[in-house]
């Protein structure tokens, strides 16, 4: 069975991975803005919408992990 510390460490790694994924999605959005002359407007809007939805999902996942990490910290790591 996973200890509190192991769970905390696993969640912390997952949170870092999601934060990096969010950063990449944000960079993609910036790239869309800078290449608008090269892309069809409807295609660009669709891609930006997908990116926004994915960013919202990532932020939601990060927030859930933050709550769980906080709850793990409240009681300390002594088992």
PDB file of N, CA, C and O in Angstrom:
ATOM      1  N   UNK A   1       0.838  -1.192   0.000  1.00  0.00           N
ATOM      2  CA  UNK A   1       0.000   0.000   0.000  1.00  0.00           C
ATOM      3  C   UNK A   1       0.882   1.253   0.000  1.00  0.00           C
ATOM      4  O   UNK A   1       1.952   1.275   0.607  1.00  0.00           O
ATOM      5  N   UNK A   2       0.426   2.259  -0.669  1.00  0.00           N
ATOM      6  CA  UNK A   2       1.156   3.507  -0.820  1.00  0.00           C
ATOM      7  C   UNK A   2       1.093   4.332   0.473  1.00  0.00           C
ATOM      8  O   UNK A   2       0.016   4.531   1.036  1.00  0.00           O
ATOM      9  N   UNK A   3       2.255   4.810   0.934  1.00  0.00           N
ATOM     10  CA  UNK A   3       2.274   5.676   2.119  1.00  0.00           C
ATOM     11  C   UNK A   3       1.864   7.089   1.716  1.00  0.00           C
ATOM     12  O   UNK A   3       1.808   7.416   0.530  1.00  0.00           O
ATOM     13  N   UNK A   4       1.578   7.920   2.715  1.00  0.00           N
ATOM     14  CA  UNK A   4       1.221   9.316   2.435  1.00  0.00           C
ATOM     15  C   UNK A   4       2.349  10.025   1.693  1.00  0.00           C
ATOM     16  O   UNK A   4       2.110  10.761   0.736  1.00  0.00           O
ATOM     17  N   UNK A   5       3.569   9.797   2.142  1.00  0.00           N
ATOM     18  CA  UNK A   5       4.715  10.455   1.502  1.00  0.00           C
ATOM     19  C   UNK A   5       4.854  10.006   0.043  1.00  0.00           C
ATOM     20  O   UNK A   5       5.085  10.828  -0.843  1.00  0.00           O
ATOM     21  N   UNK A   6       4.714   8.704  -0.199  1.00  0.00           N
ATOM     22  CA  UNK A   6       4.808   8.199  -1.571  1.00  0.00           C
ATOM     23  C   UNK A   6       3.696   8.784  -2.443  1.00  0.00           C
ATOM     24  O   UNK A   6       3.926   9.162  -3.592  1.00  0.00           O
ATOM     25  N   UNK A   7       2.496   8.853  -1.883  1.00  0.00           N
ATOM     26  CA  UNK A   7       1.366   9.427  -2.622  1.00  0.00           C
ATOM     27  C   UNK A   7       1.636  10.903  -2.928  1.00  0.00           C
ATOM     28  O   UNK A   7       1.398  11.369  -4.043  1.00  0.00           O
ATOM     29  N   UNK A   8       2.135  11.630  -1.925  1.00  0.00           N
ATOM     30  CA  UNK A   8       2.453  13.048  -2.114  1.00  0.00           C
ATOM     31  C   UNK A   8       3.478  13.209  -3.239  1.00  0.00           C
ATOM     32  O   UNK A   8       3.312  14.048  -4.125  1.00  0.00           O
ATOM     33  N   UNK A   9       4.529  12.404  -3.193  1.00  0.00           N
ATOM     34  CA  UNK A   9       5.587  12.502  -4.201  1.00  0.00           C
ATOM     35  C   UNK A   9       5.062  12.170  -5.593  1.00  0.00           C
ATOM     36  O   UNK A   9       5.413  12.833  -6.569  1.00  0.00           O
ATOM     37  N   UNK A  10       4.216  11.137  -5.684  1.00  0.00           N
ATOM     38  CA  UNK A  10       3.647  10.754  -6.979  1.00  0.00           C
ATOM     39  C   UNK A  10       2.749  11.871  -7.521  1.00  0.00           C
ATOM     40  O   UNK A  10       2.822  12.211  -8.702  1.00  0.00           O
ATOM     41  N   UNK A  11       1.909  12.436  -6.658  1.00  0.00           N
ATOM     42  CA  UNK A  11       1.028  13.524  -7.078  1.00  0.00           C
ATOM     43  C   UNK A  11       1.821  14.770  -7.466  1.00  0.00           C
ATOM     44  O   UNK A  11       1.457  15.478  -8.405  1.00  0.00           O
ATOM     45  N   UNK A  12       2.899  15.030  -6.741  1.00  0.00           N
ATOM     46  CA  UNK A  12       3.733  16.189  -7.050  1.00  0.00           C
ATOM     47  C   UNK A  12       4.365  16.047  -8.438  1.00  0.00           C
ATOM     48  O   UNK A  12       4.442  17.018  -9.191  1.00  0.00           O
ATOM     49  N   UNK A  13       4.812  14.846  -8.768  1.00  0.00           N
ATOM     50  CA  UNK A  13       5.385  14.589 -10.096  1.00  0.00           C
ATOM     51  C   UNK A  13       4.305  14.759 -11.168  1.00  0.00           C
ATOM     52  O   UNK A  13       4.552  15.361 -12.213  1.00  0.00           O
ATOM     53  N   UNK A  14       3.115  14.229 -10.906  1.00  0.00           N
ATOM     54  CA  UNK A  14       2.012  14.358 -11.862  1.00  0.00           C
ATOM     55  C   UNK A  14       1.641  15.825 -12.063  1.00  0.00           C
ATOM     56  O   UNK A  14       1.361  16.253 -13.183  1.00  0.00           O
ATOM     57  N   UNK A  15       1.639  16.588 -10.979  1.00  0.00           N
ATOM     58  CA  UNK A  15       1.315  18.015 -11.064  1.00  0.00           C
ATOM     59  C   UNK A  15       2.357  18.741 -11.918  1.00  0.00           C
ATOM     60  O   UNK A  15       2.010  19.597 -12.731  1.00  0.00           O
ATOM     61  N   UNK A  16       3.620  18.401 -11.732  1.00  0.00           N
ATOM     62  CA  UNK A  16       4.687  19.021 -12.533  1.00  0.00           C
ATOM     63  C   UNK A  16       4.528  18.686 -14.011  1.00  0.00           C
ATOM     64  O   UNK A  16       4.738  19.538 -14.874  1.00  0.00           O
ATOM     65  N   UNK A  17       4.158  17.451 -14.295  1.00  0.00           N
ATOM     66  CA  UNK A  17       3.945  17.032 -15.683  1.00  0.00           C
ATOM     67  C   UNK A  17       2.793  17.823 -16.306  1.00  0.00           C
ATOM     68  O   UNK A  17       2.891  18.287 -17.442  1.00  0.00           O
ATOM     69  N   UNK A  18       1.705  17.970 -15.552  1.00  0.00           N
ATOM     70  CA  UNK A  18       0.557  18.725 -16.050  1.00  0.00           C
ATOM     71  C   UNK A  18       0.894  20.201 -16.243  1.00  0.00           C
ATOM     72  O   UNK A  18       0.447  20.823 -17.206  1.00  0.00           O
ATOM     73  N   UNK A  19       1.676  20.756 -15.333  1.00  0.00           N
ATOM     74  CA  UNK A  19       2.078  22.161 -15.460  1.00  0.00           C
ATOM     75  C   UNK A  19       2.895  22.365 -16.737  1.00  0.00           C
ATOM     76  O   UNK A  19       2.738  23.378 -17.418  1.00  0.00           O
ATOM     77  N   UNK A  20       3.757  21.417 -17.060  1.00  0.00           N
ATOM     78  CA  UNK A  20       4.546  21.505 -18.293  1.00  0.00           C
ATOM     79  C   UNK A  20       3.634  21.374 -19.515  1.00  0.00           C
ATOM     80  O   UNK A  20       3.809  22.086 -20.503  1.00  0.00           O
ATOM     81  N   UNK A  21       2.663  20.464 -19.443  1.00  0.00           N
ATOM     82  CA  UNK A  21       1.714  20.305 -20.544  1.00  0.00           C
ATOM     83  C   UNK A  21       0.908  21.597 -20.752  1.00  0.00           C
ATOM     84  O   UNK A  21       0.647  21.998 -21.886  1.00  0.00           O
ATOM     85  N   UNK A  22       0.523  22.235 -19.651  1.00  0.00           N
ATOM     86  CA  UNK A  22      -0.202  23.503 -19.729  1.00  0.00           C
ATOM     87  C   UNK A  22       0.667  24.580 -20.385  1.00  0.00           C
ATOM     88  O   UNK A  22       0.189  25.349 -21.219  1.00  0.00           O
ATOM     89  N   UNK A  23       1.918  24.628 -20.009  1.00  0.00           N
ATOM     90  CA  UNK A  23       2.840  25.605 -20.596  1.00  0.00           C
ATOM     91  C   UNK A  23       2.950  25.398 -22.113  1.00  0.00           C
ATOM     92  O   UNK A  23       2.962  26.363 -22.877  1.00  0.00           O
ATOM     93  N   UNK A  24       3.031  24.151 -22.531  1.00  0.00           N
ATOM     94  CA  UNK A  24       3.119  23.835 -23.960  1.00  0.00           C
ATOM     95  C   UNK A  24       1.842  24.263 -24.683  1.00  0.00           C
ATOM     96  O   UNK A  24       1.907  24.832 -25.773  1.00  0.00           O
ATOM     97  N   UNK A  25       0.681  23.994 -24.081  1.00  0.00           N
ATOM     98  CA  UNK A  25      -0.588  24.413 -24.684  1.00  0.00           C
ATOM     99  C   UNK A  25      -0.656  25.933 -24.811  1.00  0.00           C
ATOM    100  O   UNK A  25      -1.161  26.455 -25.805  1.00  0.00           O
ATOM    101  N   UNK A  26      -0.152  26.634 -23.810  1.00  0.00           N
ATOM    102  CA  UNK A  26      -0.160  28.094 -23.868  1.00  0.00           C
ATOM    103  C   UNK A  26       0.762  28.598 -24.978  1.00  0.00           C
ATOM    104  O   UNK A  26       0.448  29.576 -25.655  1.00  0.00           O
ATOM    105  N   UNK A  27       1.890  27.933 -25.159  1.00  0.00           N
ATOM    106  CA  UNK A  27       2.801  28.309 -26.247  1.00  0.00           C
ATOM    107  C   UNK A  27       2.167  28.053 -27.609  1.00  0.00           C
ATOM    108  O   UNK A  27       2.363  28.828 -28.545  1.00  0.00           O
ATOM    109  N   UNK A  28       1.404  26.961 -27.719  1.00  0.00           N
ATOM    110  CA  UNK A  28       0.701  26.678 -28.970  1.00  0.00           C
ATOM    111  C   UNK A  28      -0.267  27.809 -29.287  1.00  0.00           C
ATOM    112  O   UNK A  28      -0.364  28.251 -30.432  1.00  0.00           O
ATOM    113  N   UNK A  29      -0.972  28.269 -28.281  1.00  0.00           N
ATOM    114  CA  UNK A  29      -1.926  29.357 -28.472  1.00  0.00           C
ATOM    115  C   UNK A  29      -1.207  30.610 -28.962  1.00  0.00           C
ATOM    116  O   UNK A  29      -1.692  31.304 -29.855  1.00  0.00           O
ATOM    117  N   UNK A  30      -0.069  30.889 -28.383  1.00  0.00           N
ATOM    118  CA  UNK A  30       0.730  32.039 -28.809  1.00  0.00           C
ATOM    119  C   UNK A  30       1.163  31.865 -30.259  1.00  0.00           C
ATOM    120  O   UNK A  30       1.162  32.822 -31.035  1.00  0.00           O
ATOM    121  N   UNK A  31       1.532  30.639 -30.620  1.00  0.00           N
ATOM    122  CA  UNK A  31       1.953  30.345 -31.986  1.00  0.00           C
ATOM    123  C   UNK A  31       0.804  30.571 -32.966  1.00  0.00           C
ATOM    124  O   UNK A  31       1.022  31.075 -34.068  1.00  0.00           O
ATOM    125  N   UNK A  32      -0.430  30.199 -32.572  1.00  0.00           N
ATOM    126  CA  UNK A  32      -1.589  30.433 -33.440  1.00  0.00           C
ATOM    127  C   UNK A  32      -1.727  31.919 -33.740  1.00  0.00           C
ATOM    128  O   UNK A  32      -1.987  32.315 -34.876  1.00  0.00           O
ATOM    129  N   UNK A  33      -1.549  32.730 -32.715  1.00  0.00           N
ATOM    130  CA  UNK A  33      -1.683  34.176 -32.883  1.00  0.00           C
ATOM    131  C   UNK A  33      -0.652  34.729 -33.867  1.00  0.00           C
ATOM    132  O   UNK A  33      -0.935  35.667 -34.612  1.00  0.00           O
ATOM    133  N   UNK A  34       0.527  34.148 -33.862  1.00  0.00           N
ATOM    134  CA  UNK A  34       1.613  34.666 -34.701  1.00  0.00           C
ATOM    135  C   UNK A  34       1.612  34.122 -36.124  1.00  0.00           C
ATOM    136  O   UNK A  34       2.354  34.611 -36.975  1.00  0.00           O
ATOM    137  N   UNK A  35       0.783  33.113 -36.389  1.00  0.00           N
ATOM    138  CA  UNK A  35       0.775  32.526 -37.731  1.00  0.00           C
ATOM    139  C   UNK A  35      -0.581  32.688 -38.405  1.00  0.00           C
ATOM    140  O   UNK A  35      -0.891  31.970 -39.356  1.00  0.00           O
ATOM    141  N   UNK A  36      -1.380  33.612 -37.928  1.00  0.00           N
ATOM    142  CA  UNK A  36      -2.743  33.751 -38.440  1.00  0.00           C
ATOM    143  C   UNK A  36      -2.789  34.005 -39.944  1.00  0.00           C
ATOM    144  O   UNK A  36      -3.733  33.577 -40.608  1.00  0.00           O
ATOM    145  N   UNK A  37      -1.817  34.674 -40.478  1.00  0.00           N
ATOM    146  CA  UNK A  37      -1.841  34.951 -41.915  1.00  0.00           C
ATOM    147  C   UNK A  37      -1.619  33.687 -42.739  1.00  0.00           C
ATOM    148  O   UNK A  37      -1.966  33.648 -43.920  1.00  0.00           O
ATOM    149  N   UNK A  38      -1.048  32.660 -42.128  1.00  0.00           N
ATOM    150  CA  UNK A  38      -0.736  31.432 -42.854  1.00  0.00           C
ATOM    151  C   UNK A  38      -1.850  30.396 -42.780  1.00  0.00           C
ATOM    152  O   UNK A  38      -1.853  29.447 -43.565  1.00  0.00           O
ATOM    153  N   UNK A  39      -2.784  30.551 -41.867  1.00  0.00           N
ATOM    154  CA  UNK A  39      -3.800  29.527 -41.658  1.00  0.00           C
ATOM    155  C   UNK A  39      -5.178  30.033 -42.040  1.00  0.00           C
ATOM    156  O   UNK A  39      -5.469  31.227 -41.970  1.00  0.00           O
ATOM    157  N   UNK A  40      -6.000  29.108 -42.438  1.00  0.00           N
ATOM    158  CA  UNK A  40      -7.396  29.422 -42.679  1.00  0.00           C
ATOM    159  C   UNK A  40      -8.032  29.824 -41.348  1.00  0.00           C
ATOM    160  O   UNK A  40      -7.804  29.172 -40.329  1.00  0.00           O
ATOM    161  N   UNK A  41      -8.820  30.885 -41.354  1.00  0.00           N
ATOM    162  CA  UNK A  41      -9.389  31.428 -40.123  1.00  0.00           C
ATOM    163  C   UNK A  41     -10.228  30.403 -39.364  1.00  0.00           C
ATOM    164  O   UNK A  41     -10.097  30.295 -38.145  1.00  0.00           O
ATOM    165  N   UNK A  42     -11.080  29.653 -40.046  1.00  0.00           N
ATOM    166  CA  UNK A  42     -11.928  28.680 -39.350  1.00  0.00           C
ATOM    167  C   UNK A  42     -11.093  27.555 -38.736  1.00  0.00           C
ATOM    168  O   UNK A  42     -11.394  27.078 -37.642  1.00  0.00           O
ATOM    169  N   UNK A  43     -10.049  27.137 -39.442  1.00  0.00           N
ATOM    170  CA  UNK A  43      -9.159  26.101 -38.903  1.00  0.00           C
ATOM    171  C   UNK A  43      -8.449  26.618 -37.656  1.00  0.00           C
ATOM    172  O   UNK A  43      -8.326  25.903 -36.661  1.00  0.00           O
ATOM    173  N   UNK A  44      -7.989  27.849 -37.716  1.00  0.00           N
ATOM    174  CA  UNK A  44      -7.300  28.445 -36.576  1.00  0.00           C
ATOM    175  C   UNK A  44      -8.239  28.560 -35.377  1.00  0.00           C
ATOM    176  O   UNK A  44      -7.843  28.253 -34.253  1.00  0.00           O
ATOM    177  N   UNK A  45      -9.474  28.998 -35.603  1.00  0.00           N
ATOM    178  CA  UNK A  45     -10.442  29.110 -34.514  1.00  0.00           C
ATOM    179  C   UNK A  45     -10.716  27.756 -33.883  1.00  0.00           C
ATOM    180  O   UNK A  45     -10.827  27.647 -32.662  1.00  0.00           O
ATOM    181  N   UNK A  46     -10.825  26.726 -34.710  1.00  0.00           N
ATOM    182  CA  UNK A  46     -11.059  25.375 -34.208  1.00  0.00           C
ATOM    183  C   UNK A  46      -9.885  24.901 -33.348  1.00  0.00           C
ATOM    184  O   UNK A  46     -10.085  24.349 -32.266  1.00  0.00           O
ATOM    185  N   UNK A  47      -8.674  25.117 -33.829  1.00  0.00           N
ATOM    186  CA  UNK A  47      -7.489  24.708 -33.075  1.00  0.00           C
ATOM    187  C   UNK A  47      -7.378  25.469 -31.754  1.00  0.00           C
ATOM    188  O   UNK A  47      -7.023  24.890 -30.728  1.00  0.00           O
ATOM    189  N   UNK A  48      -7.682  26.760 -31.783  1.00  0.00           N
ATOM    190  CA  UNK A  48      -7.612  27.555 -30.558  1.00  0.00           C
ATOM    191  C   UNK A  48      -8.670  27.105 -29.557  1.00  0.00           C
ATOM    192  O   UNK A  48      -8.419  27.082 -28.352  1.00  0.00           O
ATOM    193  N   UNK A  49      -9.845  26.751 -30.053  1.00  0.00           N
ATOM    194  CA  UNK A  49     -10.913  26.267 -29.183  1.00  0.00           C
ATOM    195  C   UNK A  49     -10.507  24.949 -28.522  1.00  0.00           C
ATOM    196  O   UNK A  49     -10.712  24.762 -27.323  1.00  0.00           O
ATOM    197  N   UNK A  50      -9.934  24.041 -29.307  1.00  0.00           N
ATOM    198  CA  UNK A  50      -9.457  22.769 -28.757  1.00  0.00           C
ATOM    199  C   UNK A  50      -8.373  23.009 -27.713  1.00  0.00           C
ATOM    200  O   UNK A  50      -8.369  22.375 -26.657  1.00  0.00           O
ATOM    201  N   UNK A  51      -7.466  23.913 -28.006  1.00  0.00           N
ATOM    202  CA  UNK A  51      -6.383  24.222 -27.080  1.00  0.00           C
ATOM    203  C   UNK A  51      -6.928  24.817 -25.787  1.00  0.00           C
ATOM    204  O   UNK A  51      -6.463  24.473 -24.700  1.00  0.00           O
ATOM    205  N   UNK A  52      -7.910  25.706 -25.896  1.00  0.00           N
ATOM    206  CA  UNK A  52      -8.512  26.321 -24.716  1.00  0.00           C
ATOM    207  C   UNK A  52      -9.201  25.262 -23.858  1.00  0.00           C
ATOM    208  O   UNK A  52      -9.070  25.270 -22.634  1.00  0.00           O
ATOM    209  N   UNK A  53      -9.931  24.355 -24.498  1.00  0.00           N
ATOM    210  CA  UNK A  53     -10.599  23.282 -23.768  1.00  0.00           C
ATOM    211  C   UNK A  53      -9.572  22.419 -23.047  1.00  0.00           C
ATOM    212  O   UNK A  53      -9.763  22.076 -21.880  1.00  0.00           O
ATOM    213  N   UNK A  54      -8.497  22.068 -23.722  1.00  0.00           N
ATOM    214  CA  UNK A  54      -7.452  21.243 -23.102  1.00  0.00           C
ATOM    215  C   UNK A  54      -6.801  21.984 -21.945  1.00  0.00           C
ATOM    216  O   UNK A  54      -6.519  21.379 -20.911  1.00  0.00           O
ATOM    217  N   UNK A  55      -6.558  23.282 -22.098  1.00  0.00           N
ATOM    218  CA  UNK A  55      -5.965  24.059 -21.000  1.00  0.00           C
ATOM    219  C   UNK A  55      -6.897  24.077 -19.795  1.00  0.00           C
ATOM    220  O   UNK A  55      -6.443  23.965 -18.657  1.00  0.00           O
ATOM    221  N   UNK A  56      -8.187  24.216 -20.036  1.00  0.00           N
ATOM    222  CA  UNK A  56      -9.153  24.202 -18.936  1.00  0.00           C
ATOM    223  C   UNK A  56      -9.144  22.854 -18.224  1.00  0.00           C
ATOM    224  O   UNK A  56      -9.219  22.801 -16.996  1.00  0.00           O
ATOM    225  N   UNK A  57      -9.052  21.762 -18.987  1.00  0.00           N
ATOM    226  CA  UNK A  57      -8.982  20.426 -18.394  1.00  0.00           C
ATOM    227  C   UNK A  57      -7.720  20.270 -17.546  1.00  0.00           C
ATOM    228  O   UNK A  57      -7.773  19.730 -16.442  1.00  0.00           O
ATOM    229  N   UNK A  58      -6.607  20.736 -18.055  1.00  0.00           N
ATOM    230  CA  UNK A  58      -5.341  20.629 -17.330  1.00  0.00           C
ATOM    231  C   UNK A  58      -5.410  21.423 -16.028  1.00  0.00           C
ATOM    232  O   UNK A  58      -4.998  20.932 -14.977  1.00  0.00           O
ATOM    233  N   UNK A  59      -5.931  22.649 -16.095  1.00  0.00           N
ATOM    234  CA  UNK A  59      -6.045  23.476 -14.887  1.00  0.00           C
ATOM    235  C   UNK A  59      -6.942  22.785 -13.866  1.00  0.00           C
ATOM    236  O   UNK A  59      -6.644  22.801 -12.672  1.00  0.00           O
ATOM    237  N   UNK A  60      -8.028  22.184 -14.318  1.00  0.00           N
ATOM    238  CA  UNK A  60      -8.928  21.460 -13.416  1.00  0.00           C
ATOM    239  C   UNK A  60      -8.198  20.291 -12.744  1.00  0.00           C
ATOM    240  O   UNK A  60      -8.338  20.081 -11.539  1.00  0.00           O
ATOM    241  N   UNK A  61      -7.425  19.535 -13.520  1.00  0.00           N
ATOM    242  CA  UNK A  61      -6.658  18.415 -12.963  1.00  0.00           C
ATOM    243  C   UNK A  61      -5.626  18.915 -11.954  1.00  0.00           C
ATOM    244  O   UNK A  61      -5.455  18.312 -10.895  1.00  0.00           O
ATOM    245  N   UNK A  62      -4.940  20.007 -12.274  1.00  0.00           N
ATOM    246  CA  UNK A  62      -3.947  20.578 -11.357  1.00  0.00           C
ATOM    247  C   UNK A  62      -4.622  21.009 -10.059  1.00  0.00           C
ATOM    248  O   UNK A  62      -4.094  20.767  -8.974  1.00  0.00           O
ATOM    249  N   UNK A  63      -5.784  21.646 -10.165  1.00  0.00           N
ATOM    250  CA  UNK A  63      -6.504  22.086  -8.964  1.00  0.00           C
ATOM    251  C   UNK A  63      -6.905  20.911  -8.082  1.00  0.00           C
ATOM    252  O   UNK A  63      -6.806  20.995  -6.858  1.00  0.00           O
ATOM    253  N   UNK A  64      -7.358  19.814  -8.689  1.00  0.00           N
ATOM    254  CA  UNK A  64      -7.720  18.616  -7.915  1.00  0.00           C
ATOM    255  C   UNK A  64      -6.493  18.067  -7.186  1.00  0.00           C
ATOM    256  O   UNK A  64      -6.573  17.692  -6.016  1.00  0.00           O
ATOM    257  N   UNK A  65      -5.369  18.024  -7.881  1.00  0.00           N
ATOM    258  CA  UNK A  65      -4.133  17.537  -7.263  1.00  0.00           C
ATOM    259  C   UNK A  65      -3.711  18.462  -6.130  1.00  0.00           C
ATOM    260  O   UNK A  65      -3.281  17.991  -5.078  1.00  0.00           O
ATOM    261  N   UNK A  66      -3.827  19.775  -6.330  1.00  0.00           N
ATOM    262  CA  UNK A  66      -3.475  20.732  -5.274  1.00  0.00           C
ATOM    263  C   UNK A  66      -4.289  20.483  -4.009  1.00  0.00           C
ATOM    264  O   UNK A  66      -3.750  20.524  -2.903  1.00  0.00           O
ATOM    265  N   UNK A  67      -5.584  20.227  -4.170  1.00  0.00           N
ATOM    266  CA  UNK A  67      -6.444  19.946  -3.009  1.00  0.00           C
ATOM    267  C   UNK A  67      -5.967  18.681  -2.311  1.00  0.00           C
ATOM    268  O   UNK A  67      -5.849  18.652  -1.086  1.00  0.00           O
ATOM    269  N   UNK A  68      -5.695  17.641  -3.081  1.00  0.00           N
ATOM    270  CA  UNK A  68      -5.249  16.383  -2.489  1.00  0.00           C
ATOM    271  C   UNK A  68      -3.893  16.541  -1.802  1.00  0.00           C
ATOM    272  O   UNK A  68      -3.683  15.993  -0.720  1.00  0.00           O
ATOM    273  N   UNK A  69      -2.976  17.280  -2.417  1.00  0.00           N
ATOM    274  CA  UNK A  69      -1.670  17.522  -1.794  1.00  0.00           C
ATOM    275  C   UNK A  69      -1.834  18.276  -0.478  1.00  0.00           C
ATOM    276  O   UNK A  69      -1.166  17.964   0.508  1.00  0.00           O
ATOM    277  N   UNK A  70      -2.719  19.263  -0.466  1.00  0.00           N
ATOM    278  CA  UNK A  70      -2.972  20.029   0.763  1.00  0.00           C
ATOM    279  C   UNK A  70      -3.531  19.125   1.848  1.00  0.00           C
ATOM    280  O   UNK A  70      -3.107  19.201   3.001  1.00  0.00           O
ATOM    281  N   UNK A  71      -4.476  18.274   1.489  1.00  0.00           N
ATOM    282  CA  UNK A  71      -5.073  17.360   2.469  1.00  0.00           C
ATOM    283  C   UNK A  71      -4.019  16.395   3.025  1.00  0.00           C
ATOM    284  O   UNK A  71      -4.040  16.072   4.213  1.00  0.00           O
ATOM    285  N   UNK A  72      -3.119  15.943   2.187  1.00  0.00           N
ATOM    286  CA  UNK A  72      -2.060  15.052   2.656  1.00  0.00           C
ATOM    287  C   UNK A  72      -1.136  15.772   3.634  1.00  0.00           C
ATOM    288  O   UNK A  72      -0.654  15.167   4.592  1.00  0.00           O
ATOM    289  N   UNK A  73      -0.887  17.053   3.399  1.00  0.00           N
ATOM    290  CA  UNK A  73       0.011  17.826   4.261  1.00  0.00           C
ATOM    291  C   UNK A  73      -0.616  18.132   5.617  1.00  0.00           C
ATOM    292  O   UNK A  73       0.097  18.238   6.616  1.00  0.00           O
ATOM    293  N   UNK A  74      -1.935  18.274   5.666  1.00  0.00           N
ATOM    294  CA  UNK A  74      -2.618  18.667   6.899  1.00  0.00           C
ATOM    295  C   UNK A  74      -2.309  17.701   8.035  1.00  0.00           C
ATOM    296  O   UNK A  74      -2.042  18.129   9.158  1.00  0.00           O
ATOM    297  N   UNK A  75      -2.345  16.412   7.754  1.00  0.00           N
ATOM    298  CA  UNK A  75      -2.124  15.425   8.802  1.00  0.00           C
ATOM    299  C   UNK A  75      -0.671  15.060   9.015  1.00  0.00           C
ATOM    300  O   UNK A  75      -0.365  14.290   9.926  1.00  0.00           O
ATOM    301  N   UNK A  76       0.215  15.572   8.224  1.00  0.00           N
ATOM    302  CA  UNK A  76       1.620  15.189   8.320  1.00  0.00           C
ATOM    303  C   UNK A  76       1.850  13.866   7.619  1.00  0.00           C
ATOM    304  O   UNK A  76       0.922  13.260   7.083  1.00  0.00           O
ATOM    305  N   UNK A  77       3.092  13.429   7.631  1.00  0.00           N
ATOM    306  CA  UNK A  77       3.436  12.217   6.902  1.00  0.00           C
ATOM    307  C   UNK A  77       3.666  11.004   7.797  1.00  0.00           C
ATOM    308  O   UNK A  77       4.007   9.931   7.301  1.00  0.00           O
ATOM    309  N   UNK A  78       3.487  11.156   9.093  1.00  0.00           N
ATOM    310  CA  UNK A  78       3.651  10.010   9.964  1.00  0.00           C
ATOM    311  C   UNK A  78       2.491   9.055   9.739  1.00  0.00           C
ATOM    312  O   UNK A  78       1.330   9.466   9.736  1.00  0.00           O
ATOM    313  N   UNK A  79       2.803   7.800   9.554  1.00  0.00           N
ATOM    314  CA  UNK A  79       1.762   6.786   9.292  1.00  0.00           C
ATOM    315  C   UNK A  79       1.356   6.106  10.571  1.00  0.00           C
ATOM    316  O   UNK A  79       0.495   5.227  10.555  1.00  0.00           O
TER     317      UNK A  79
END
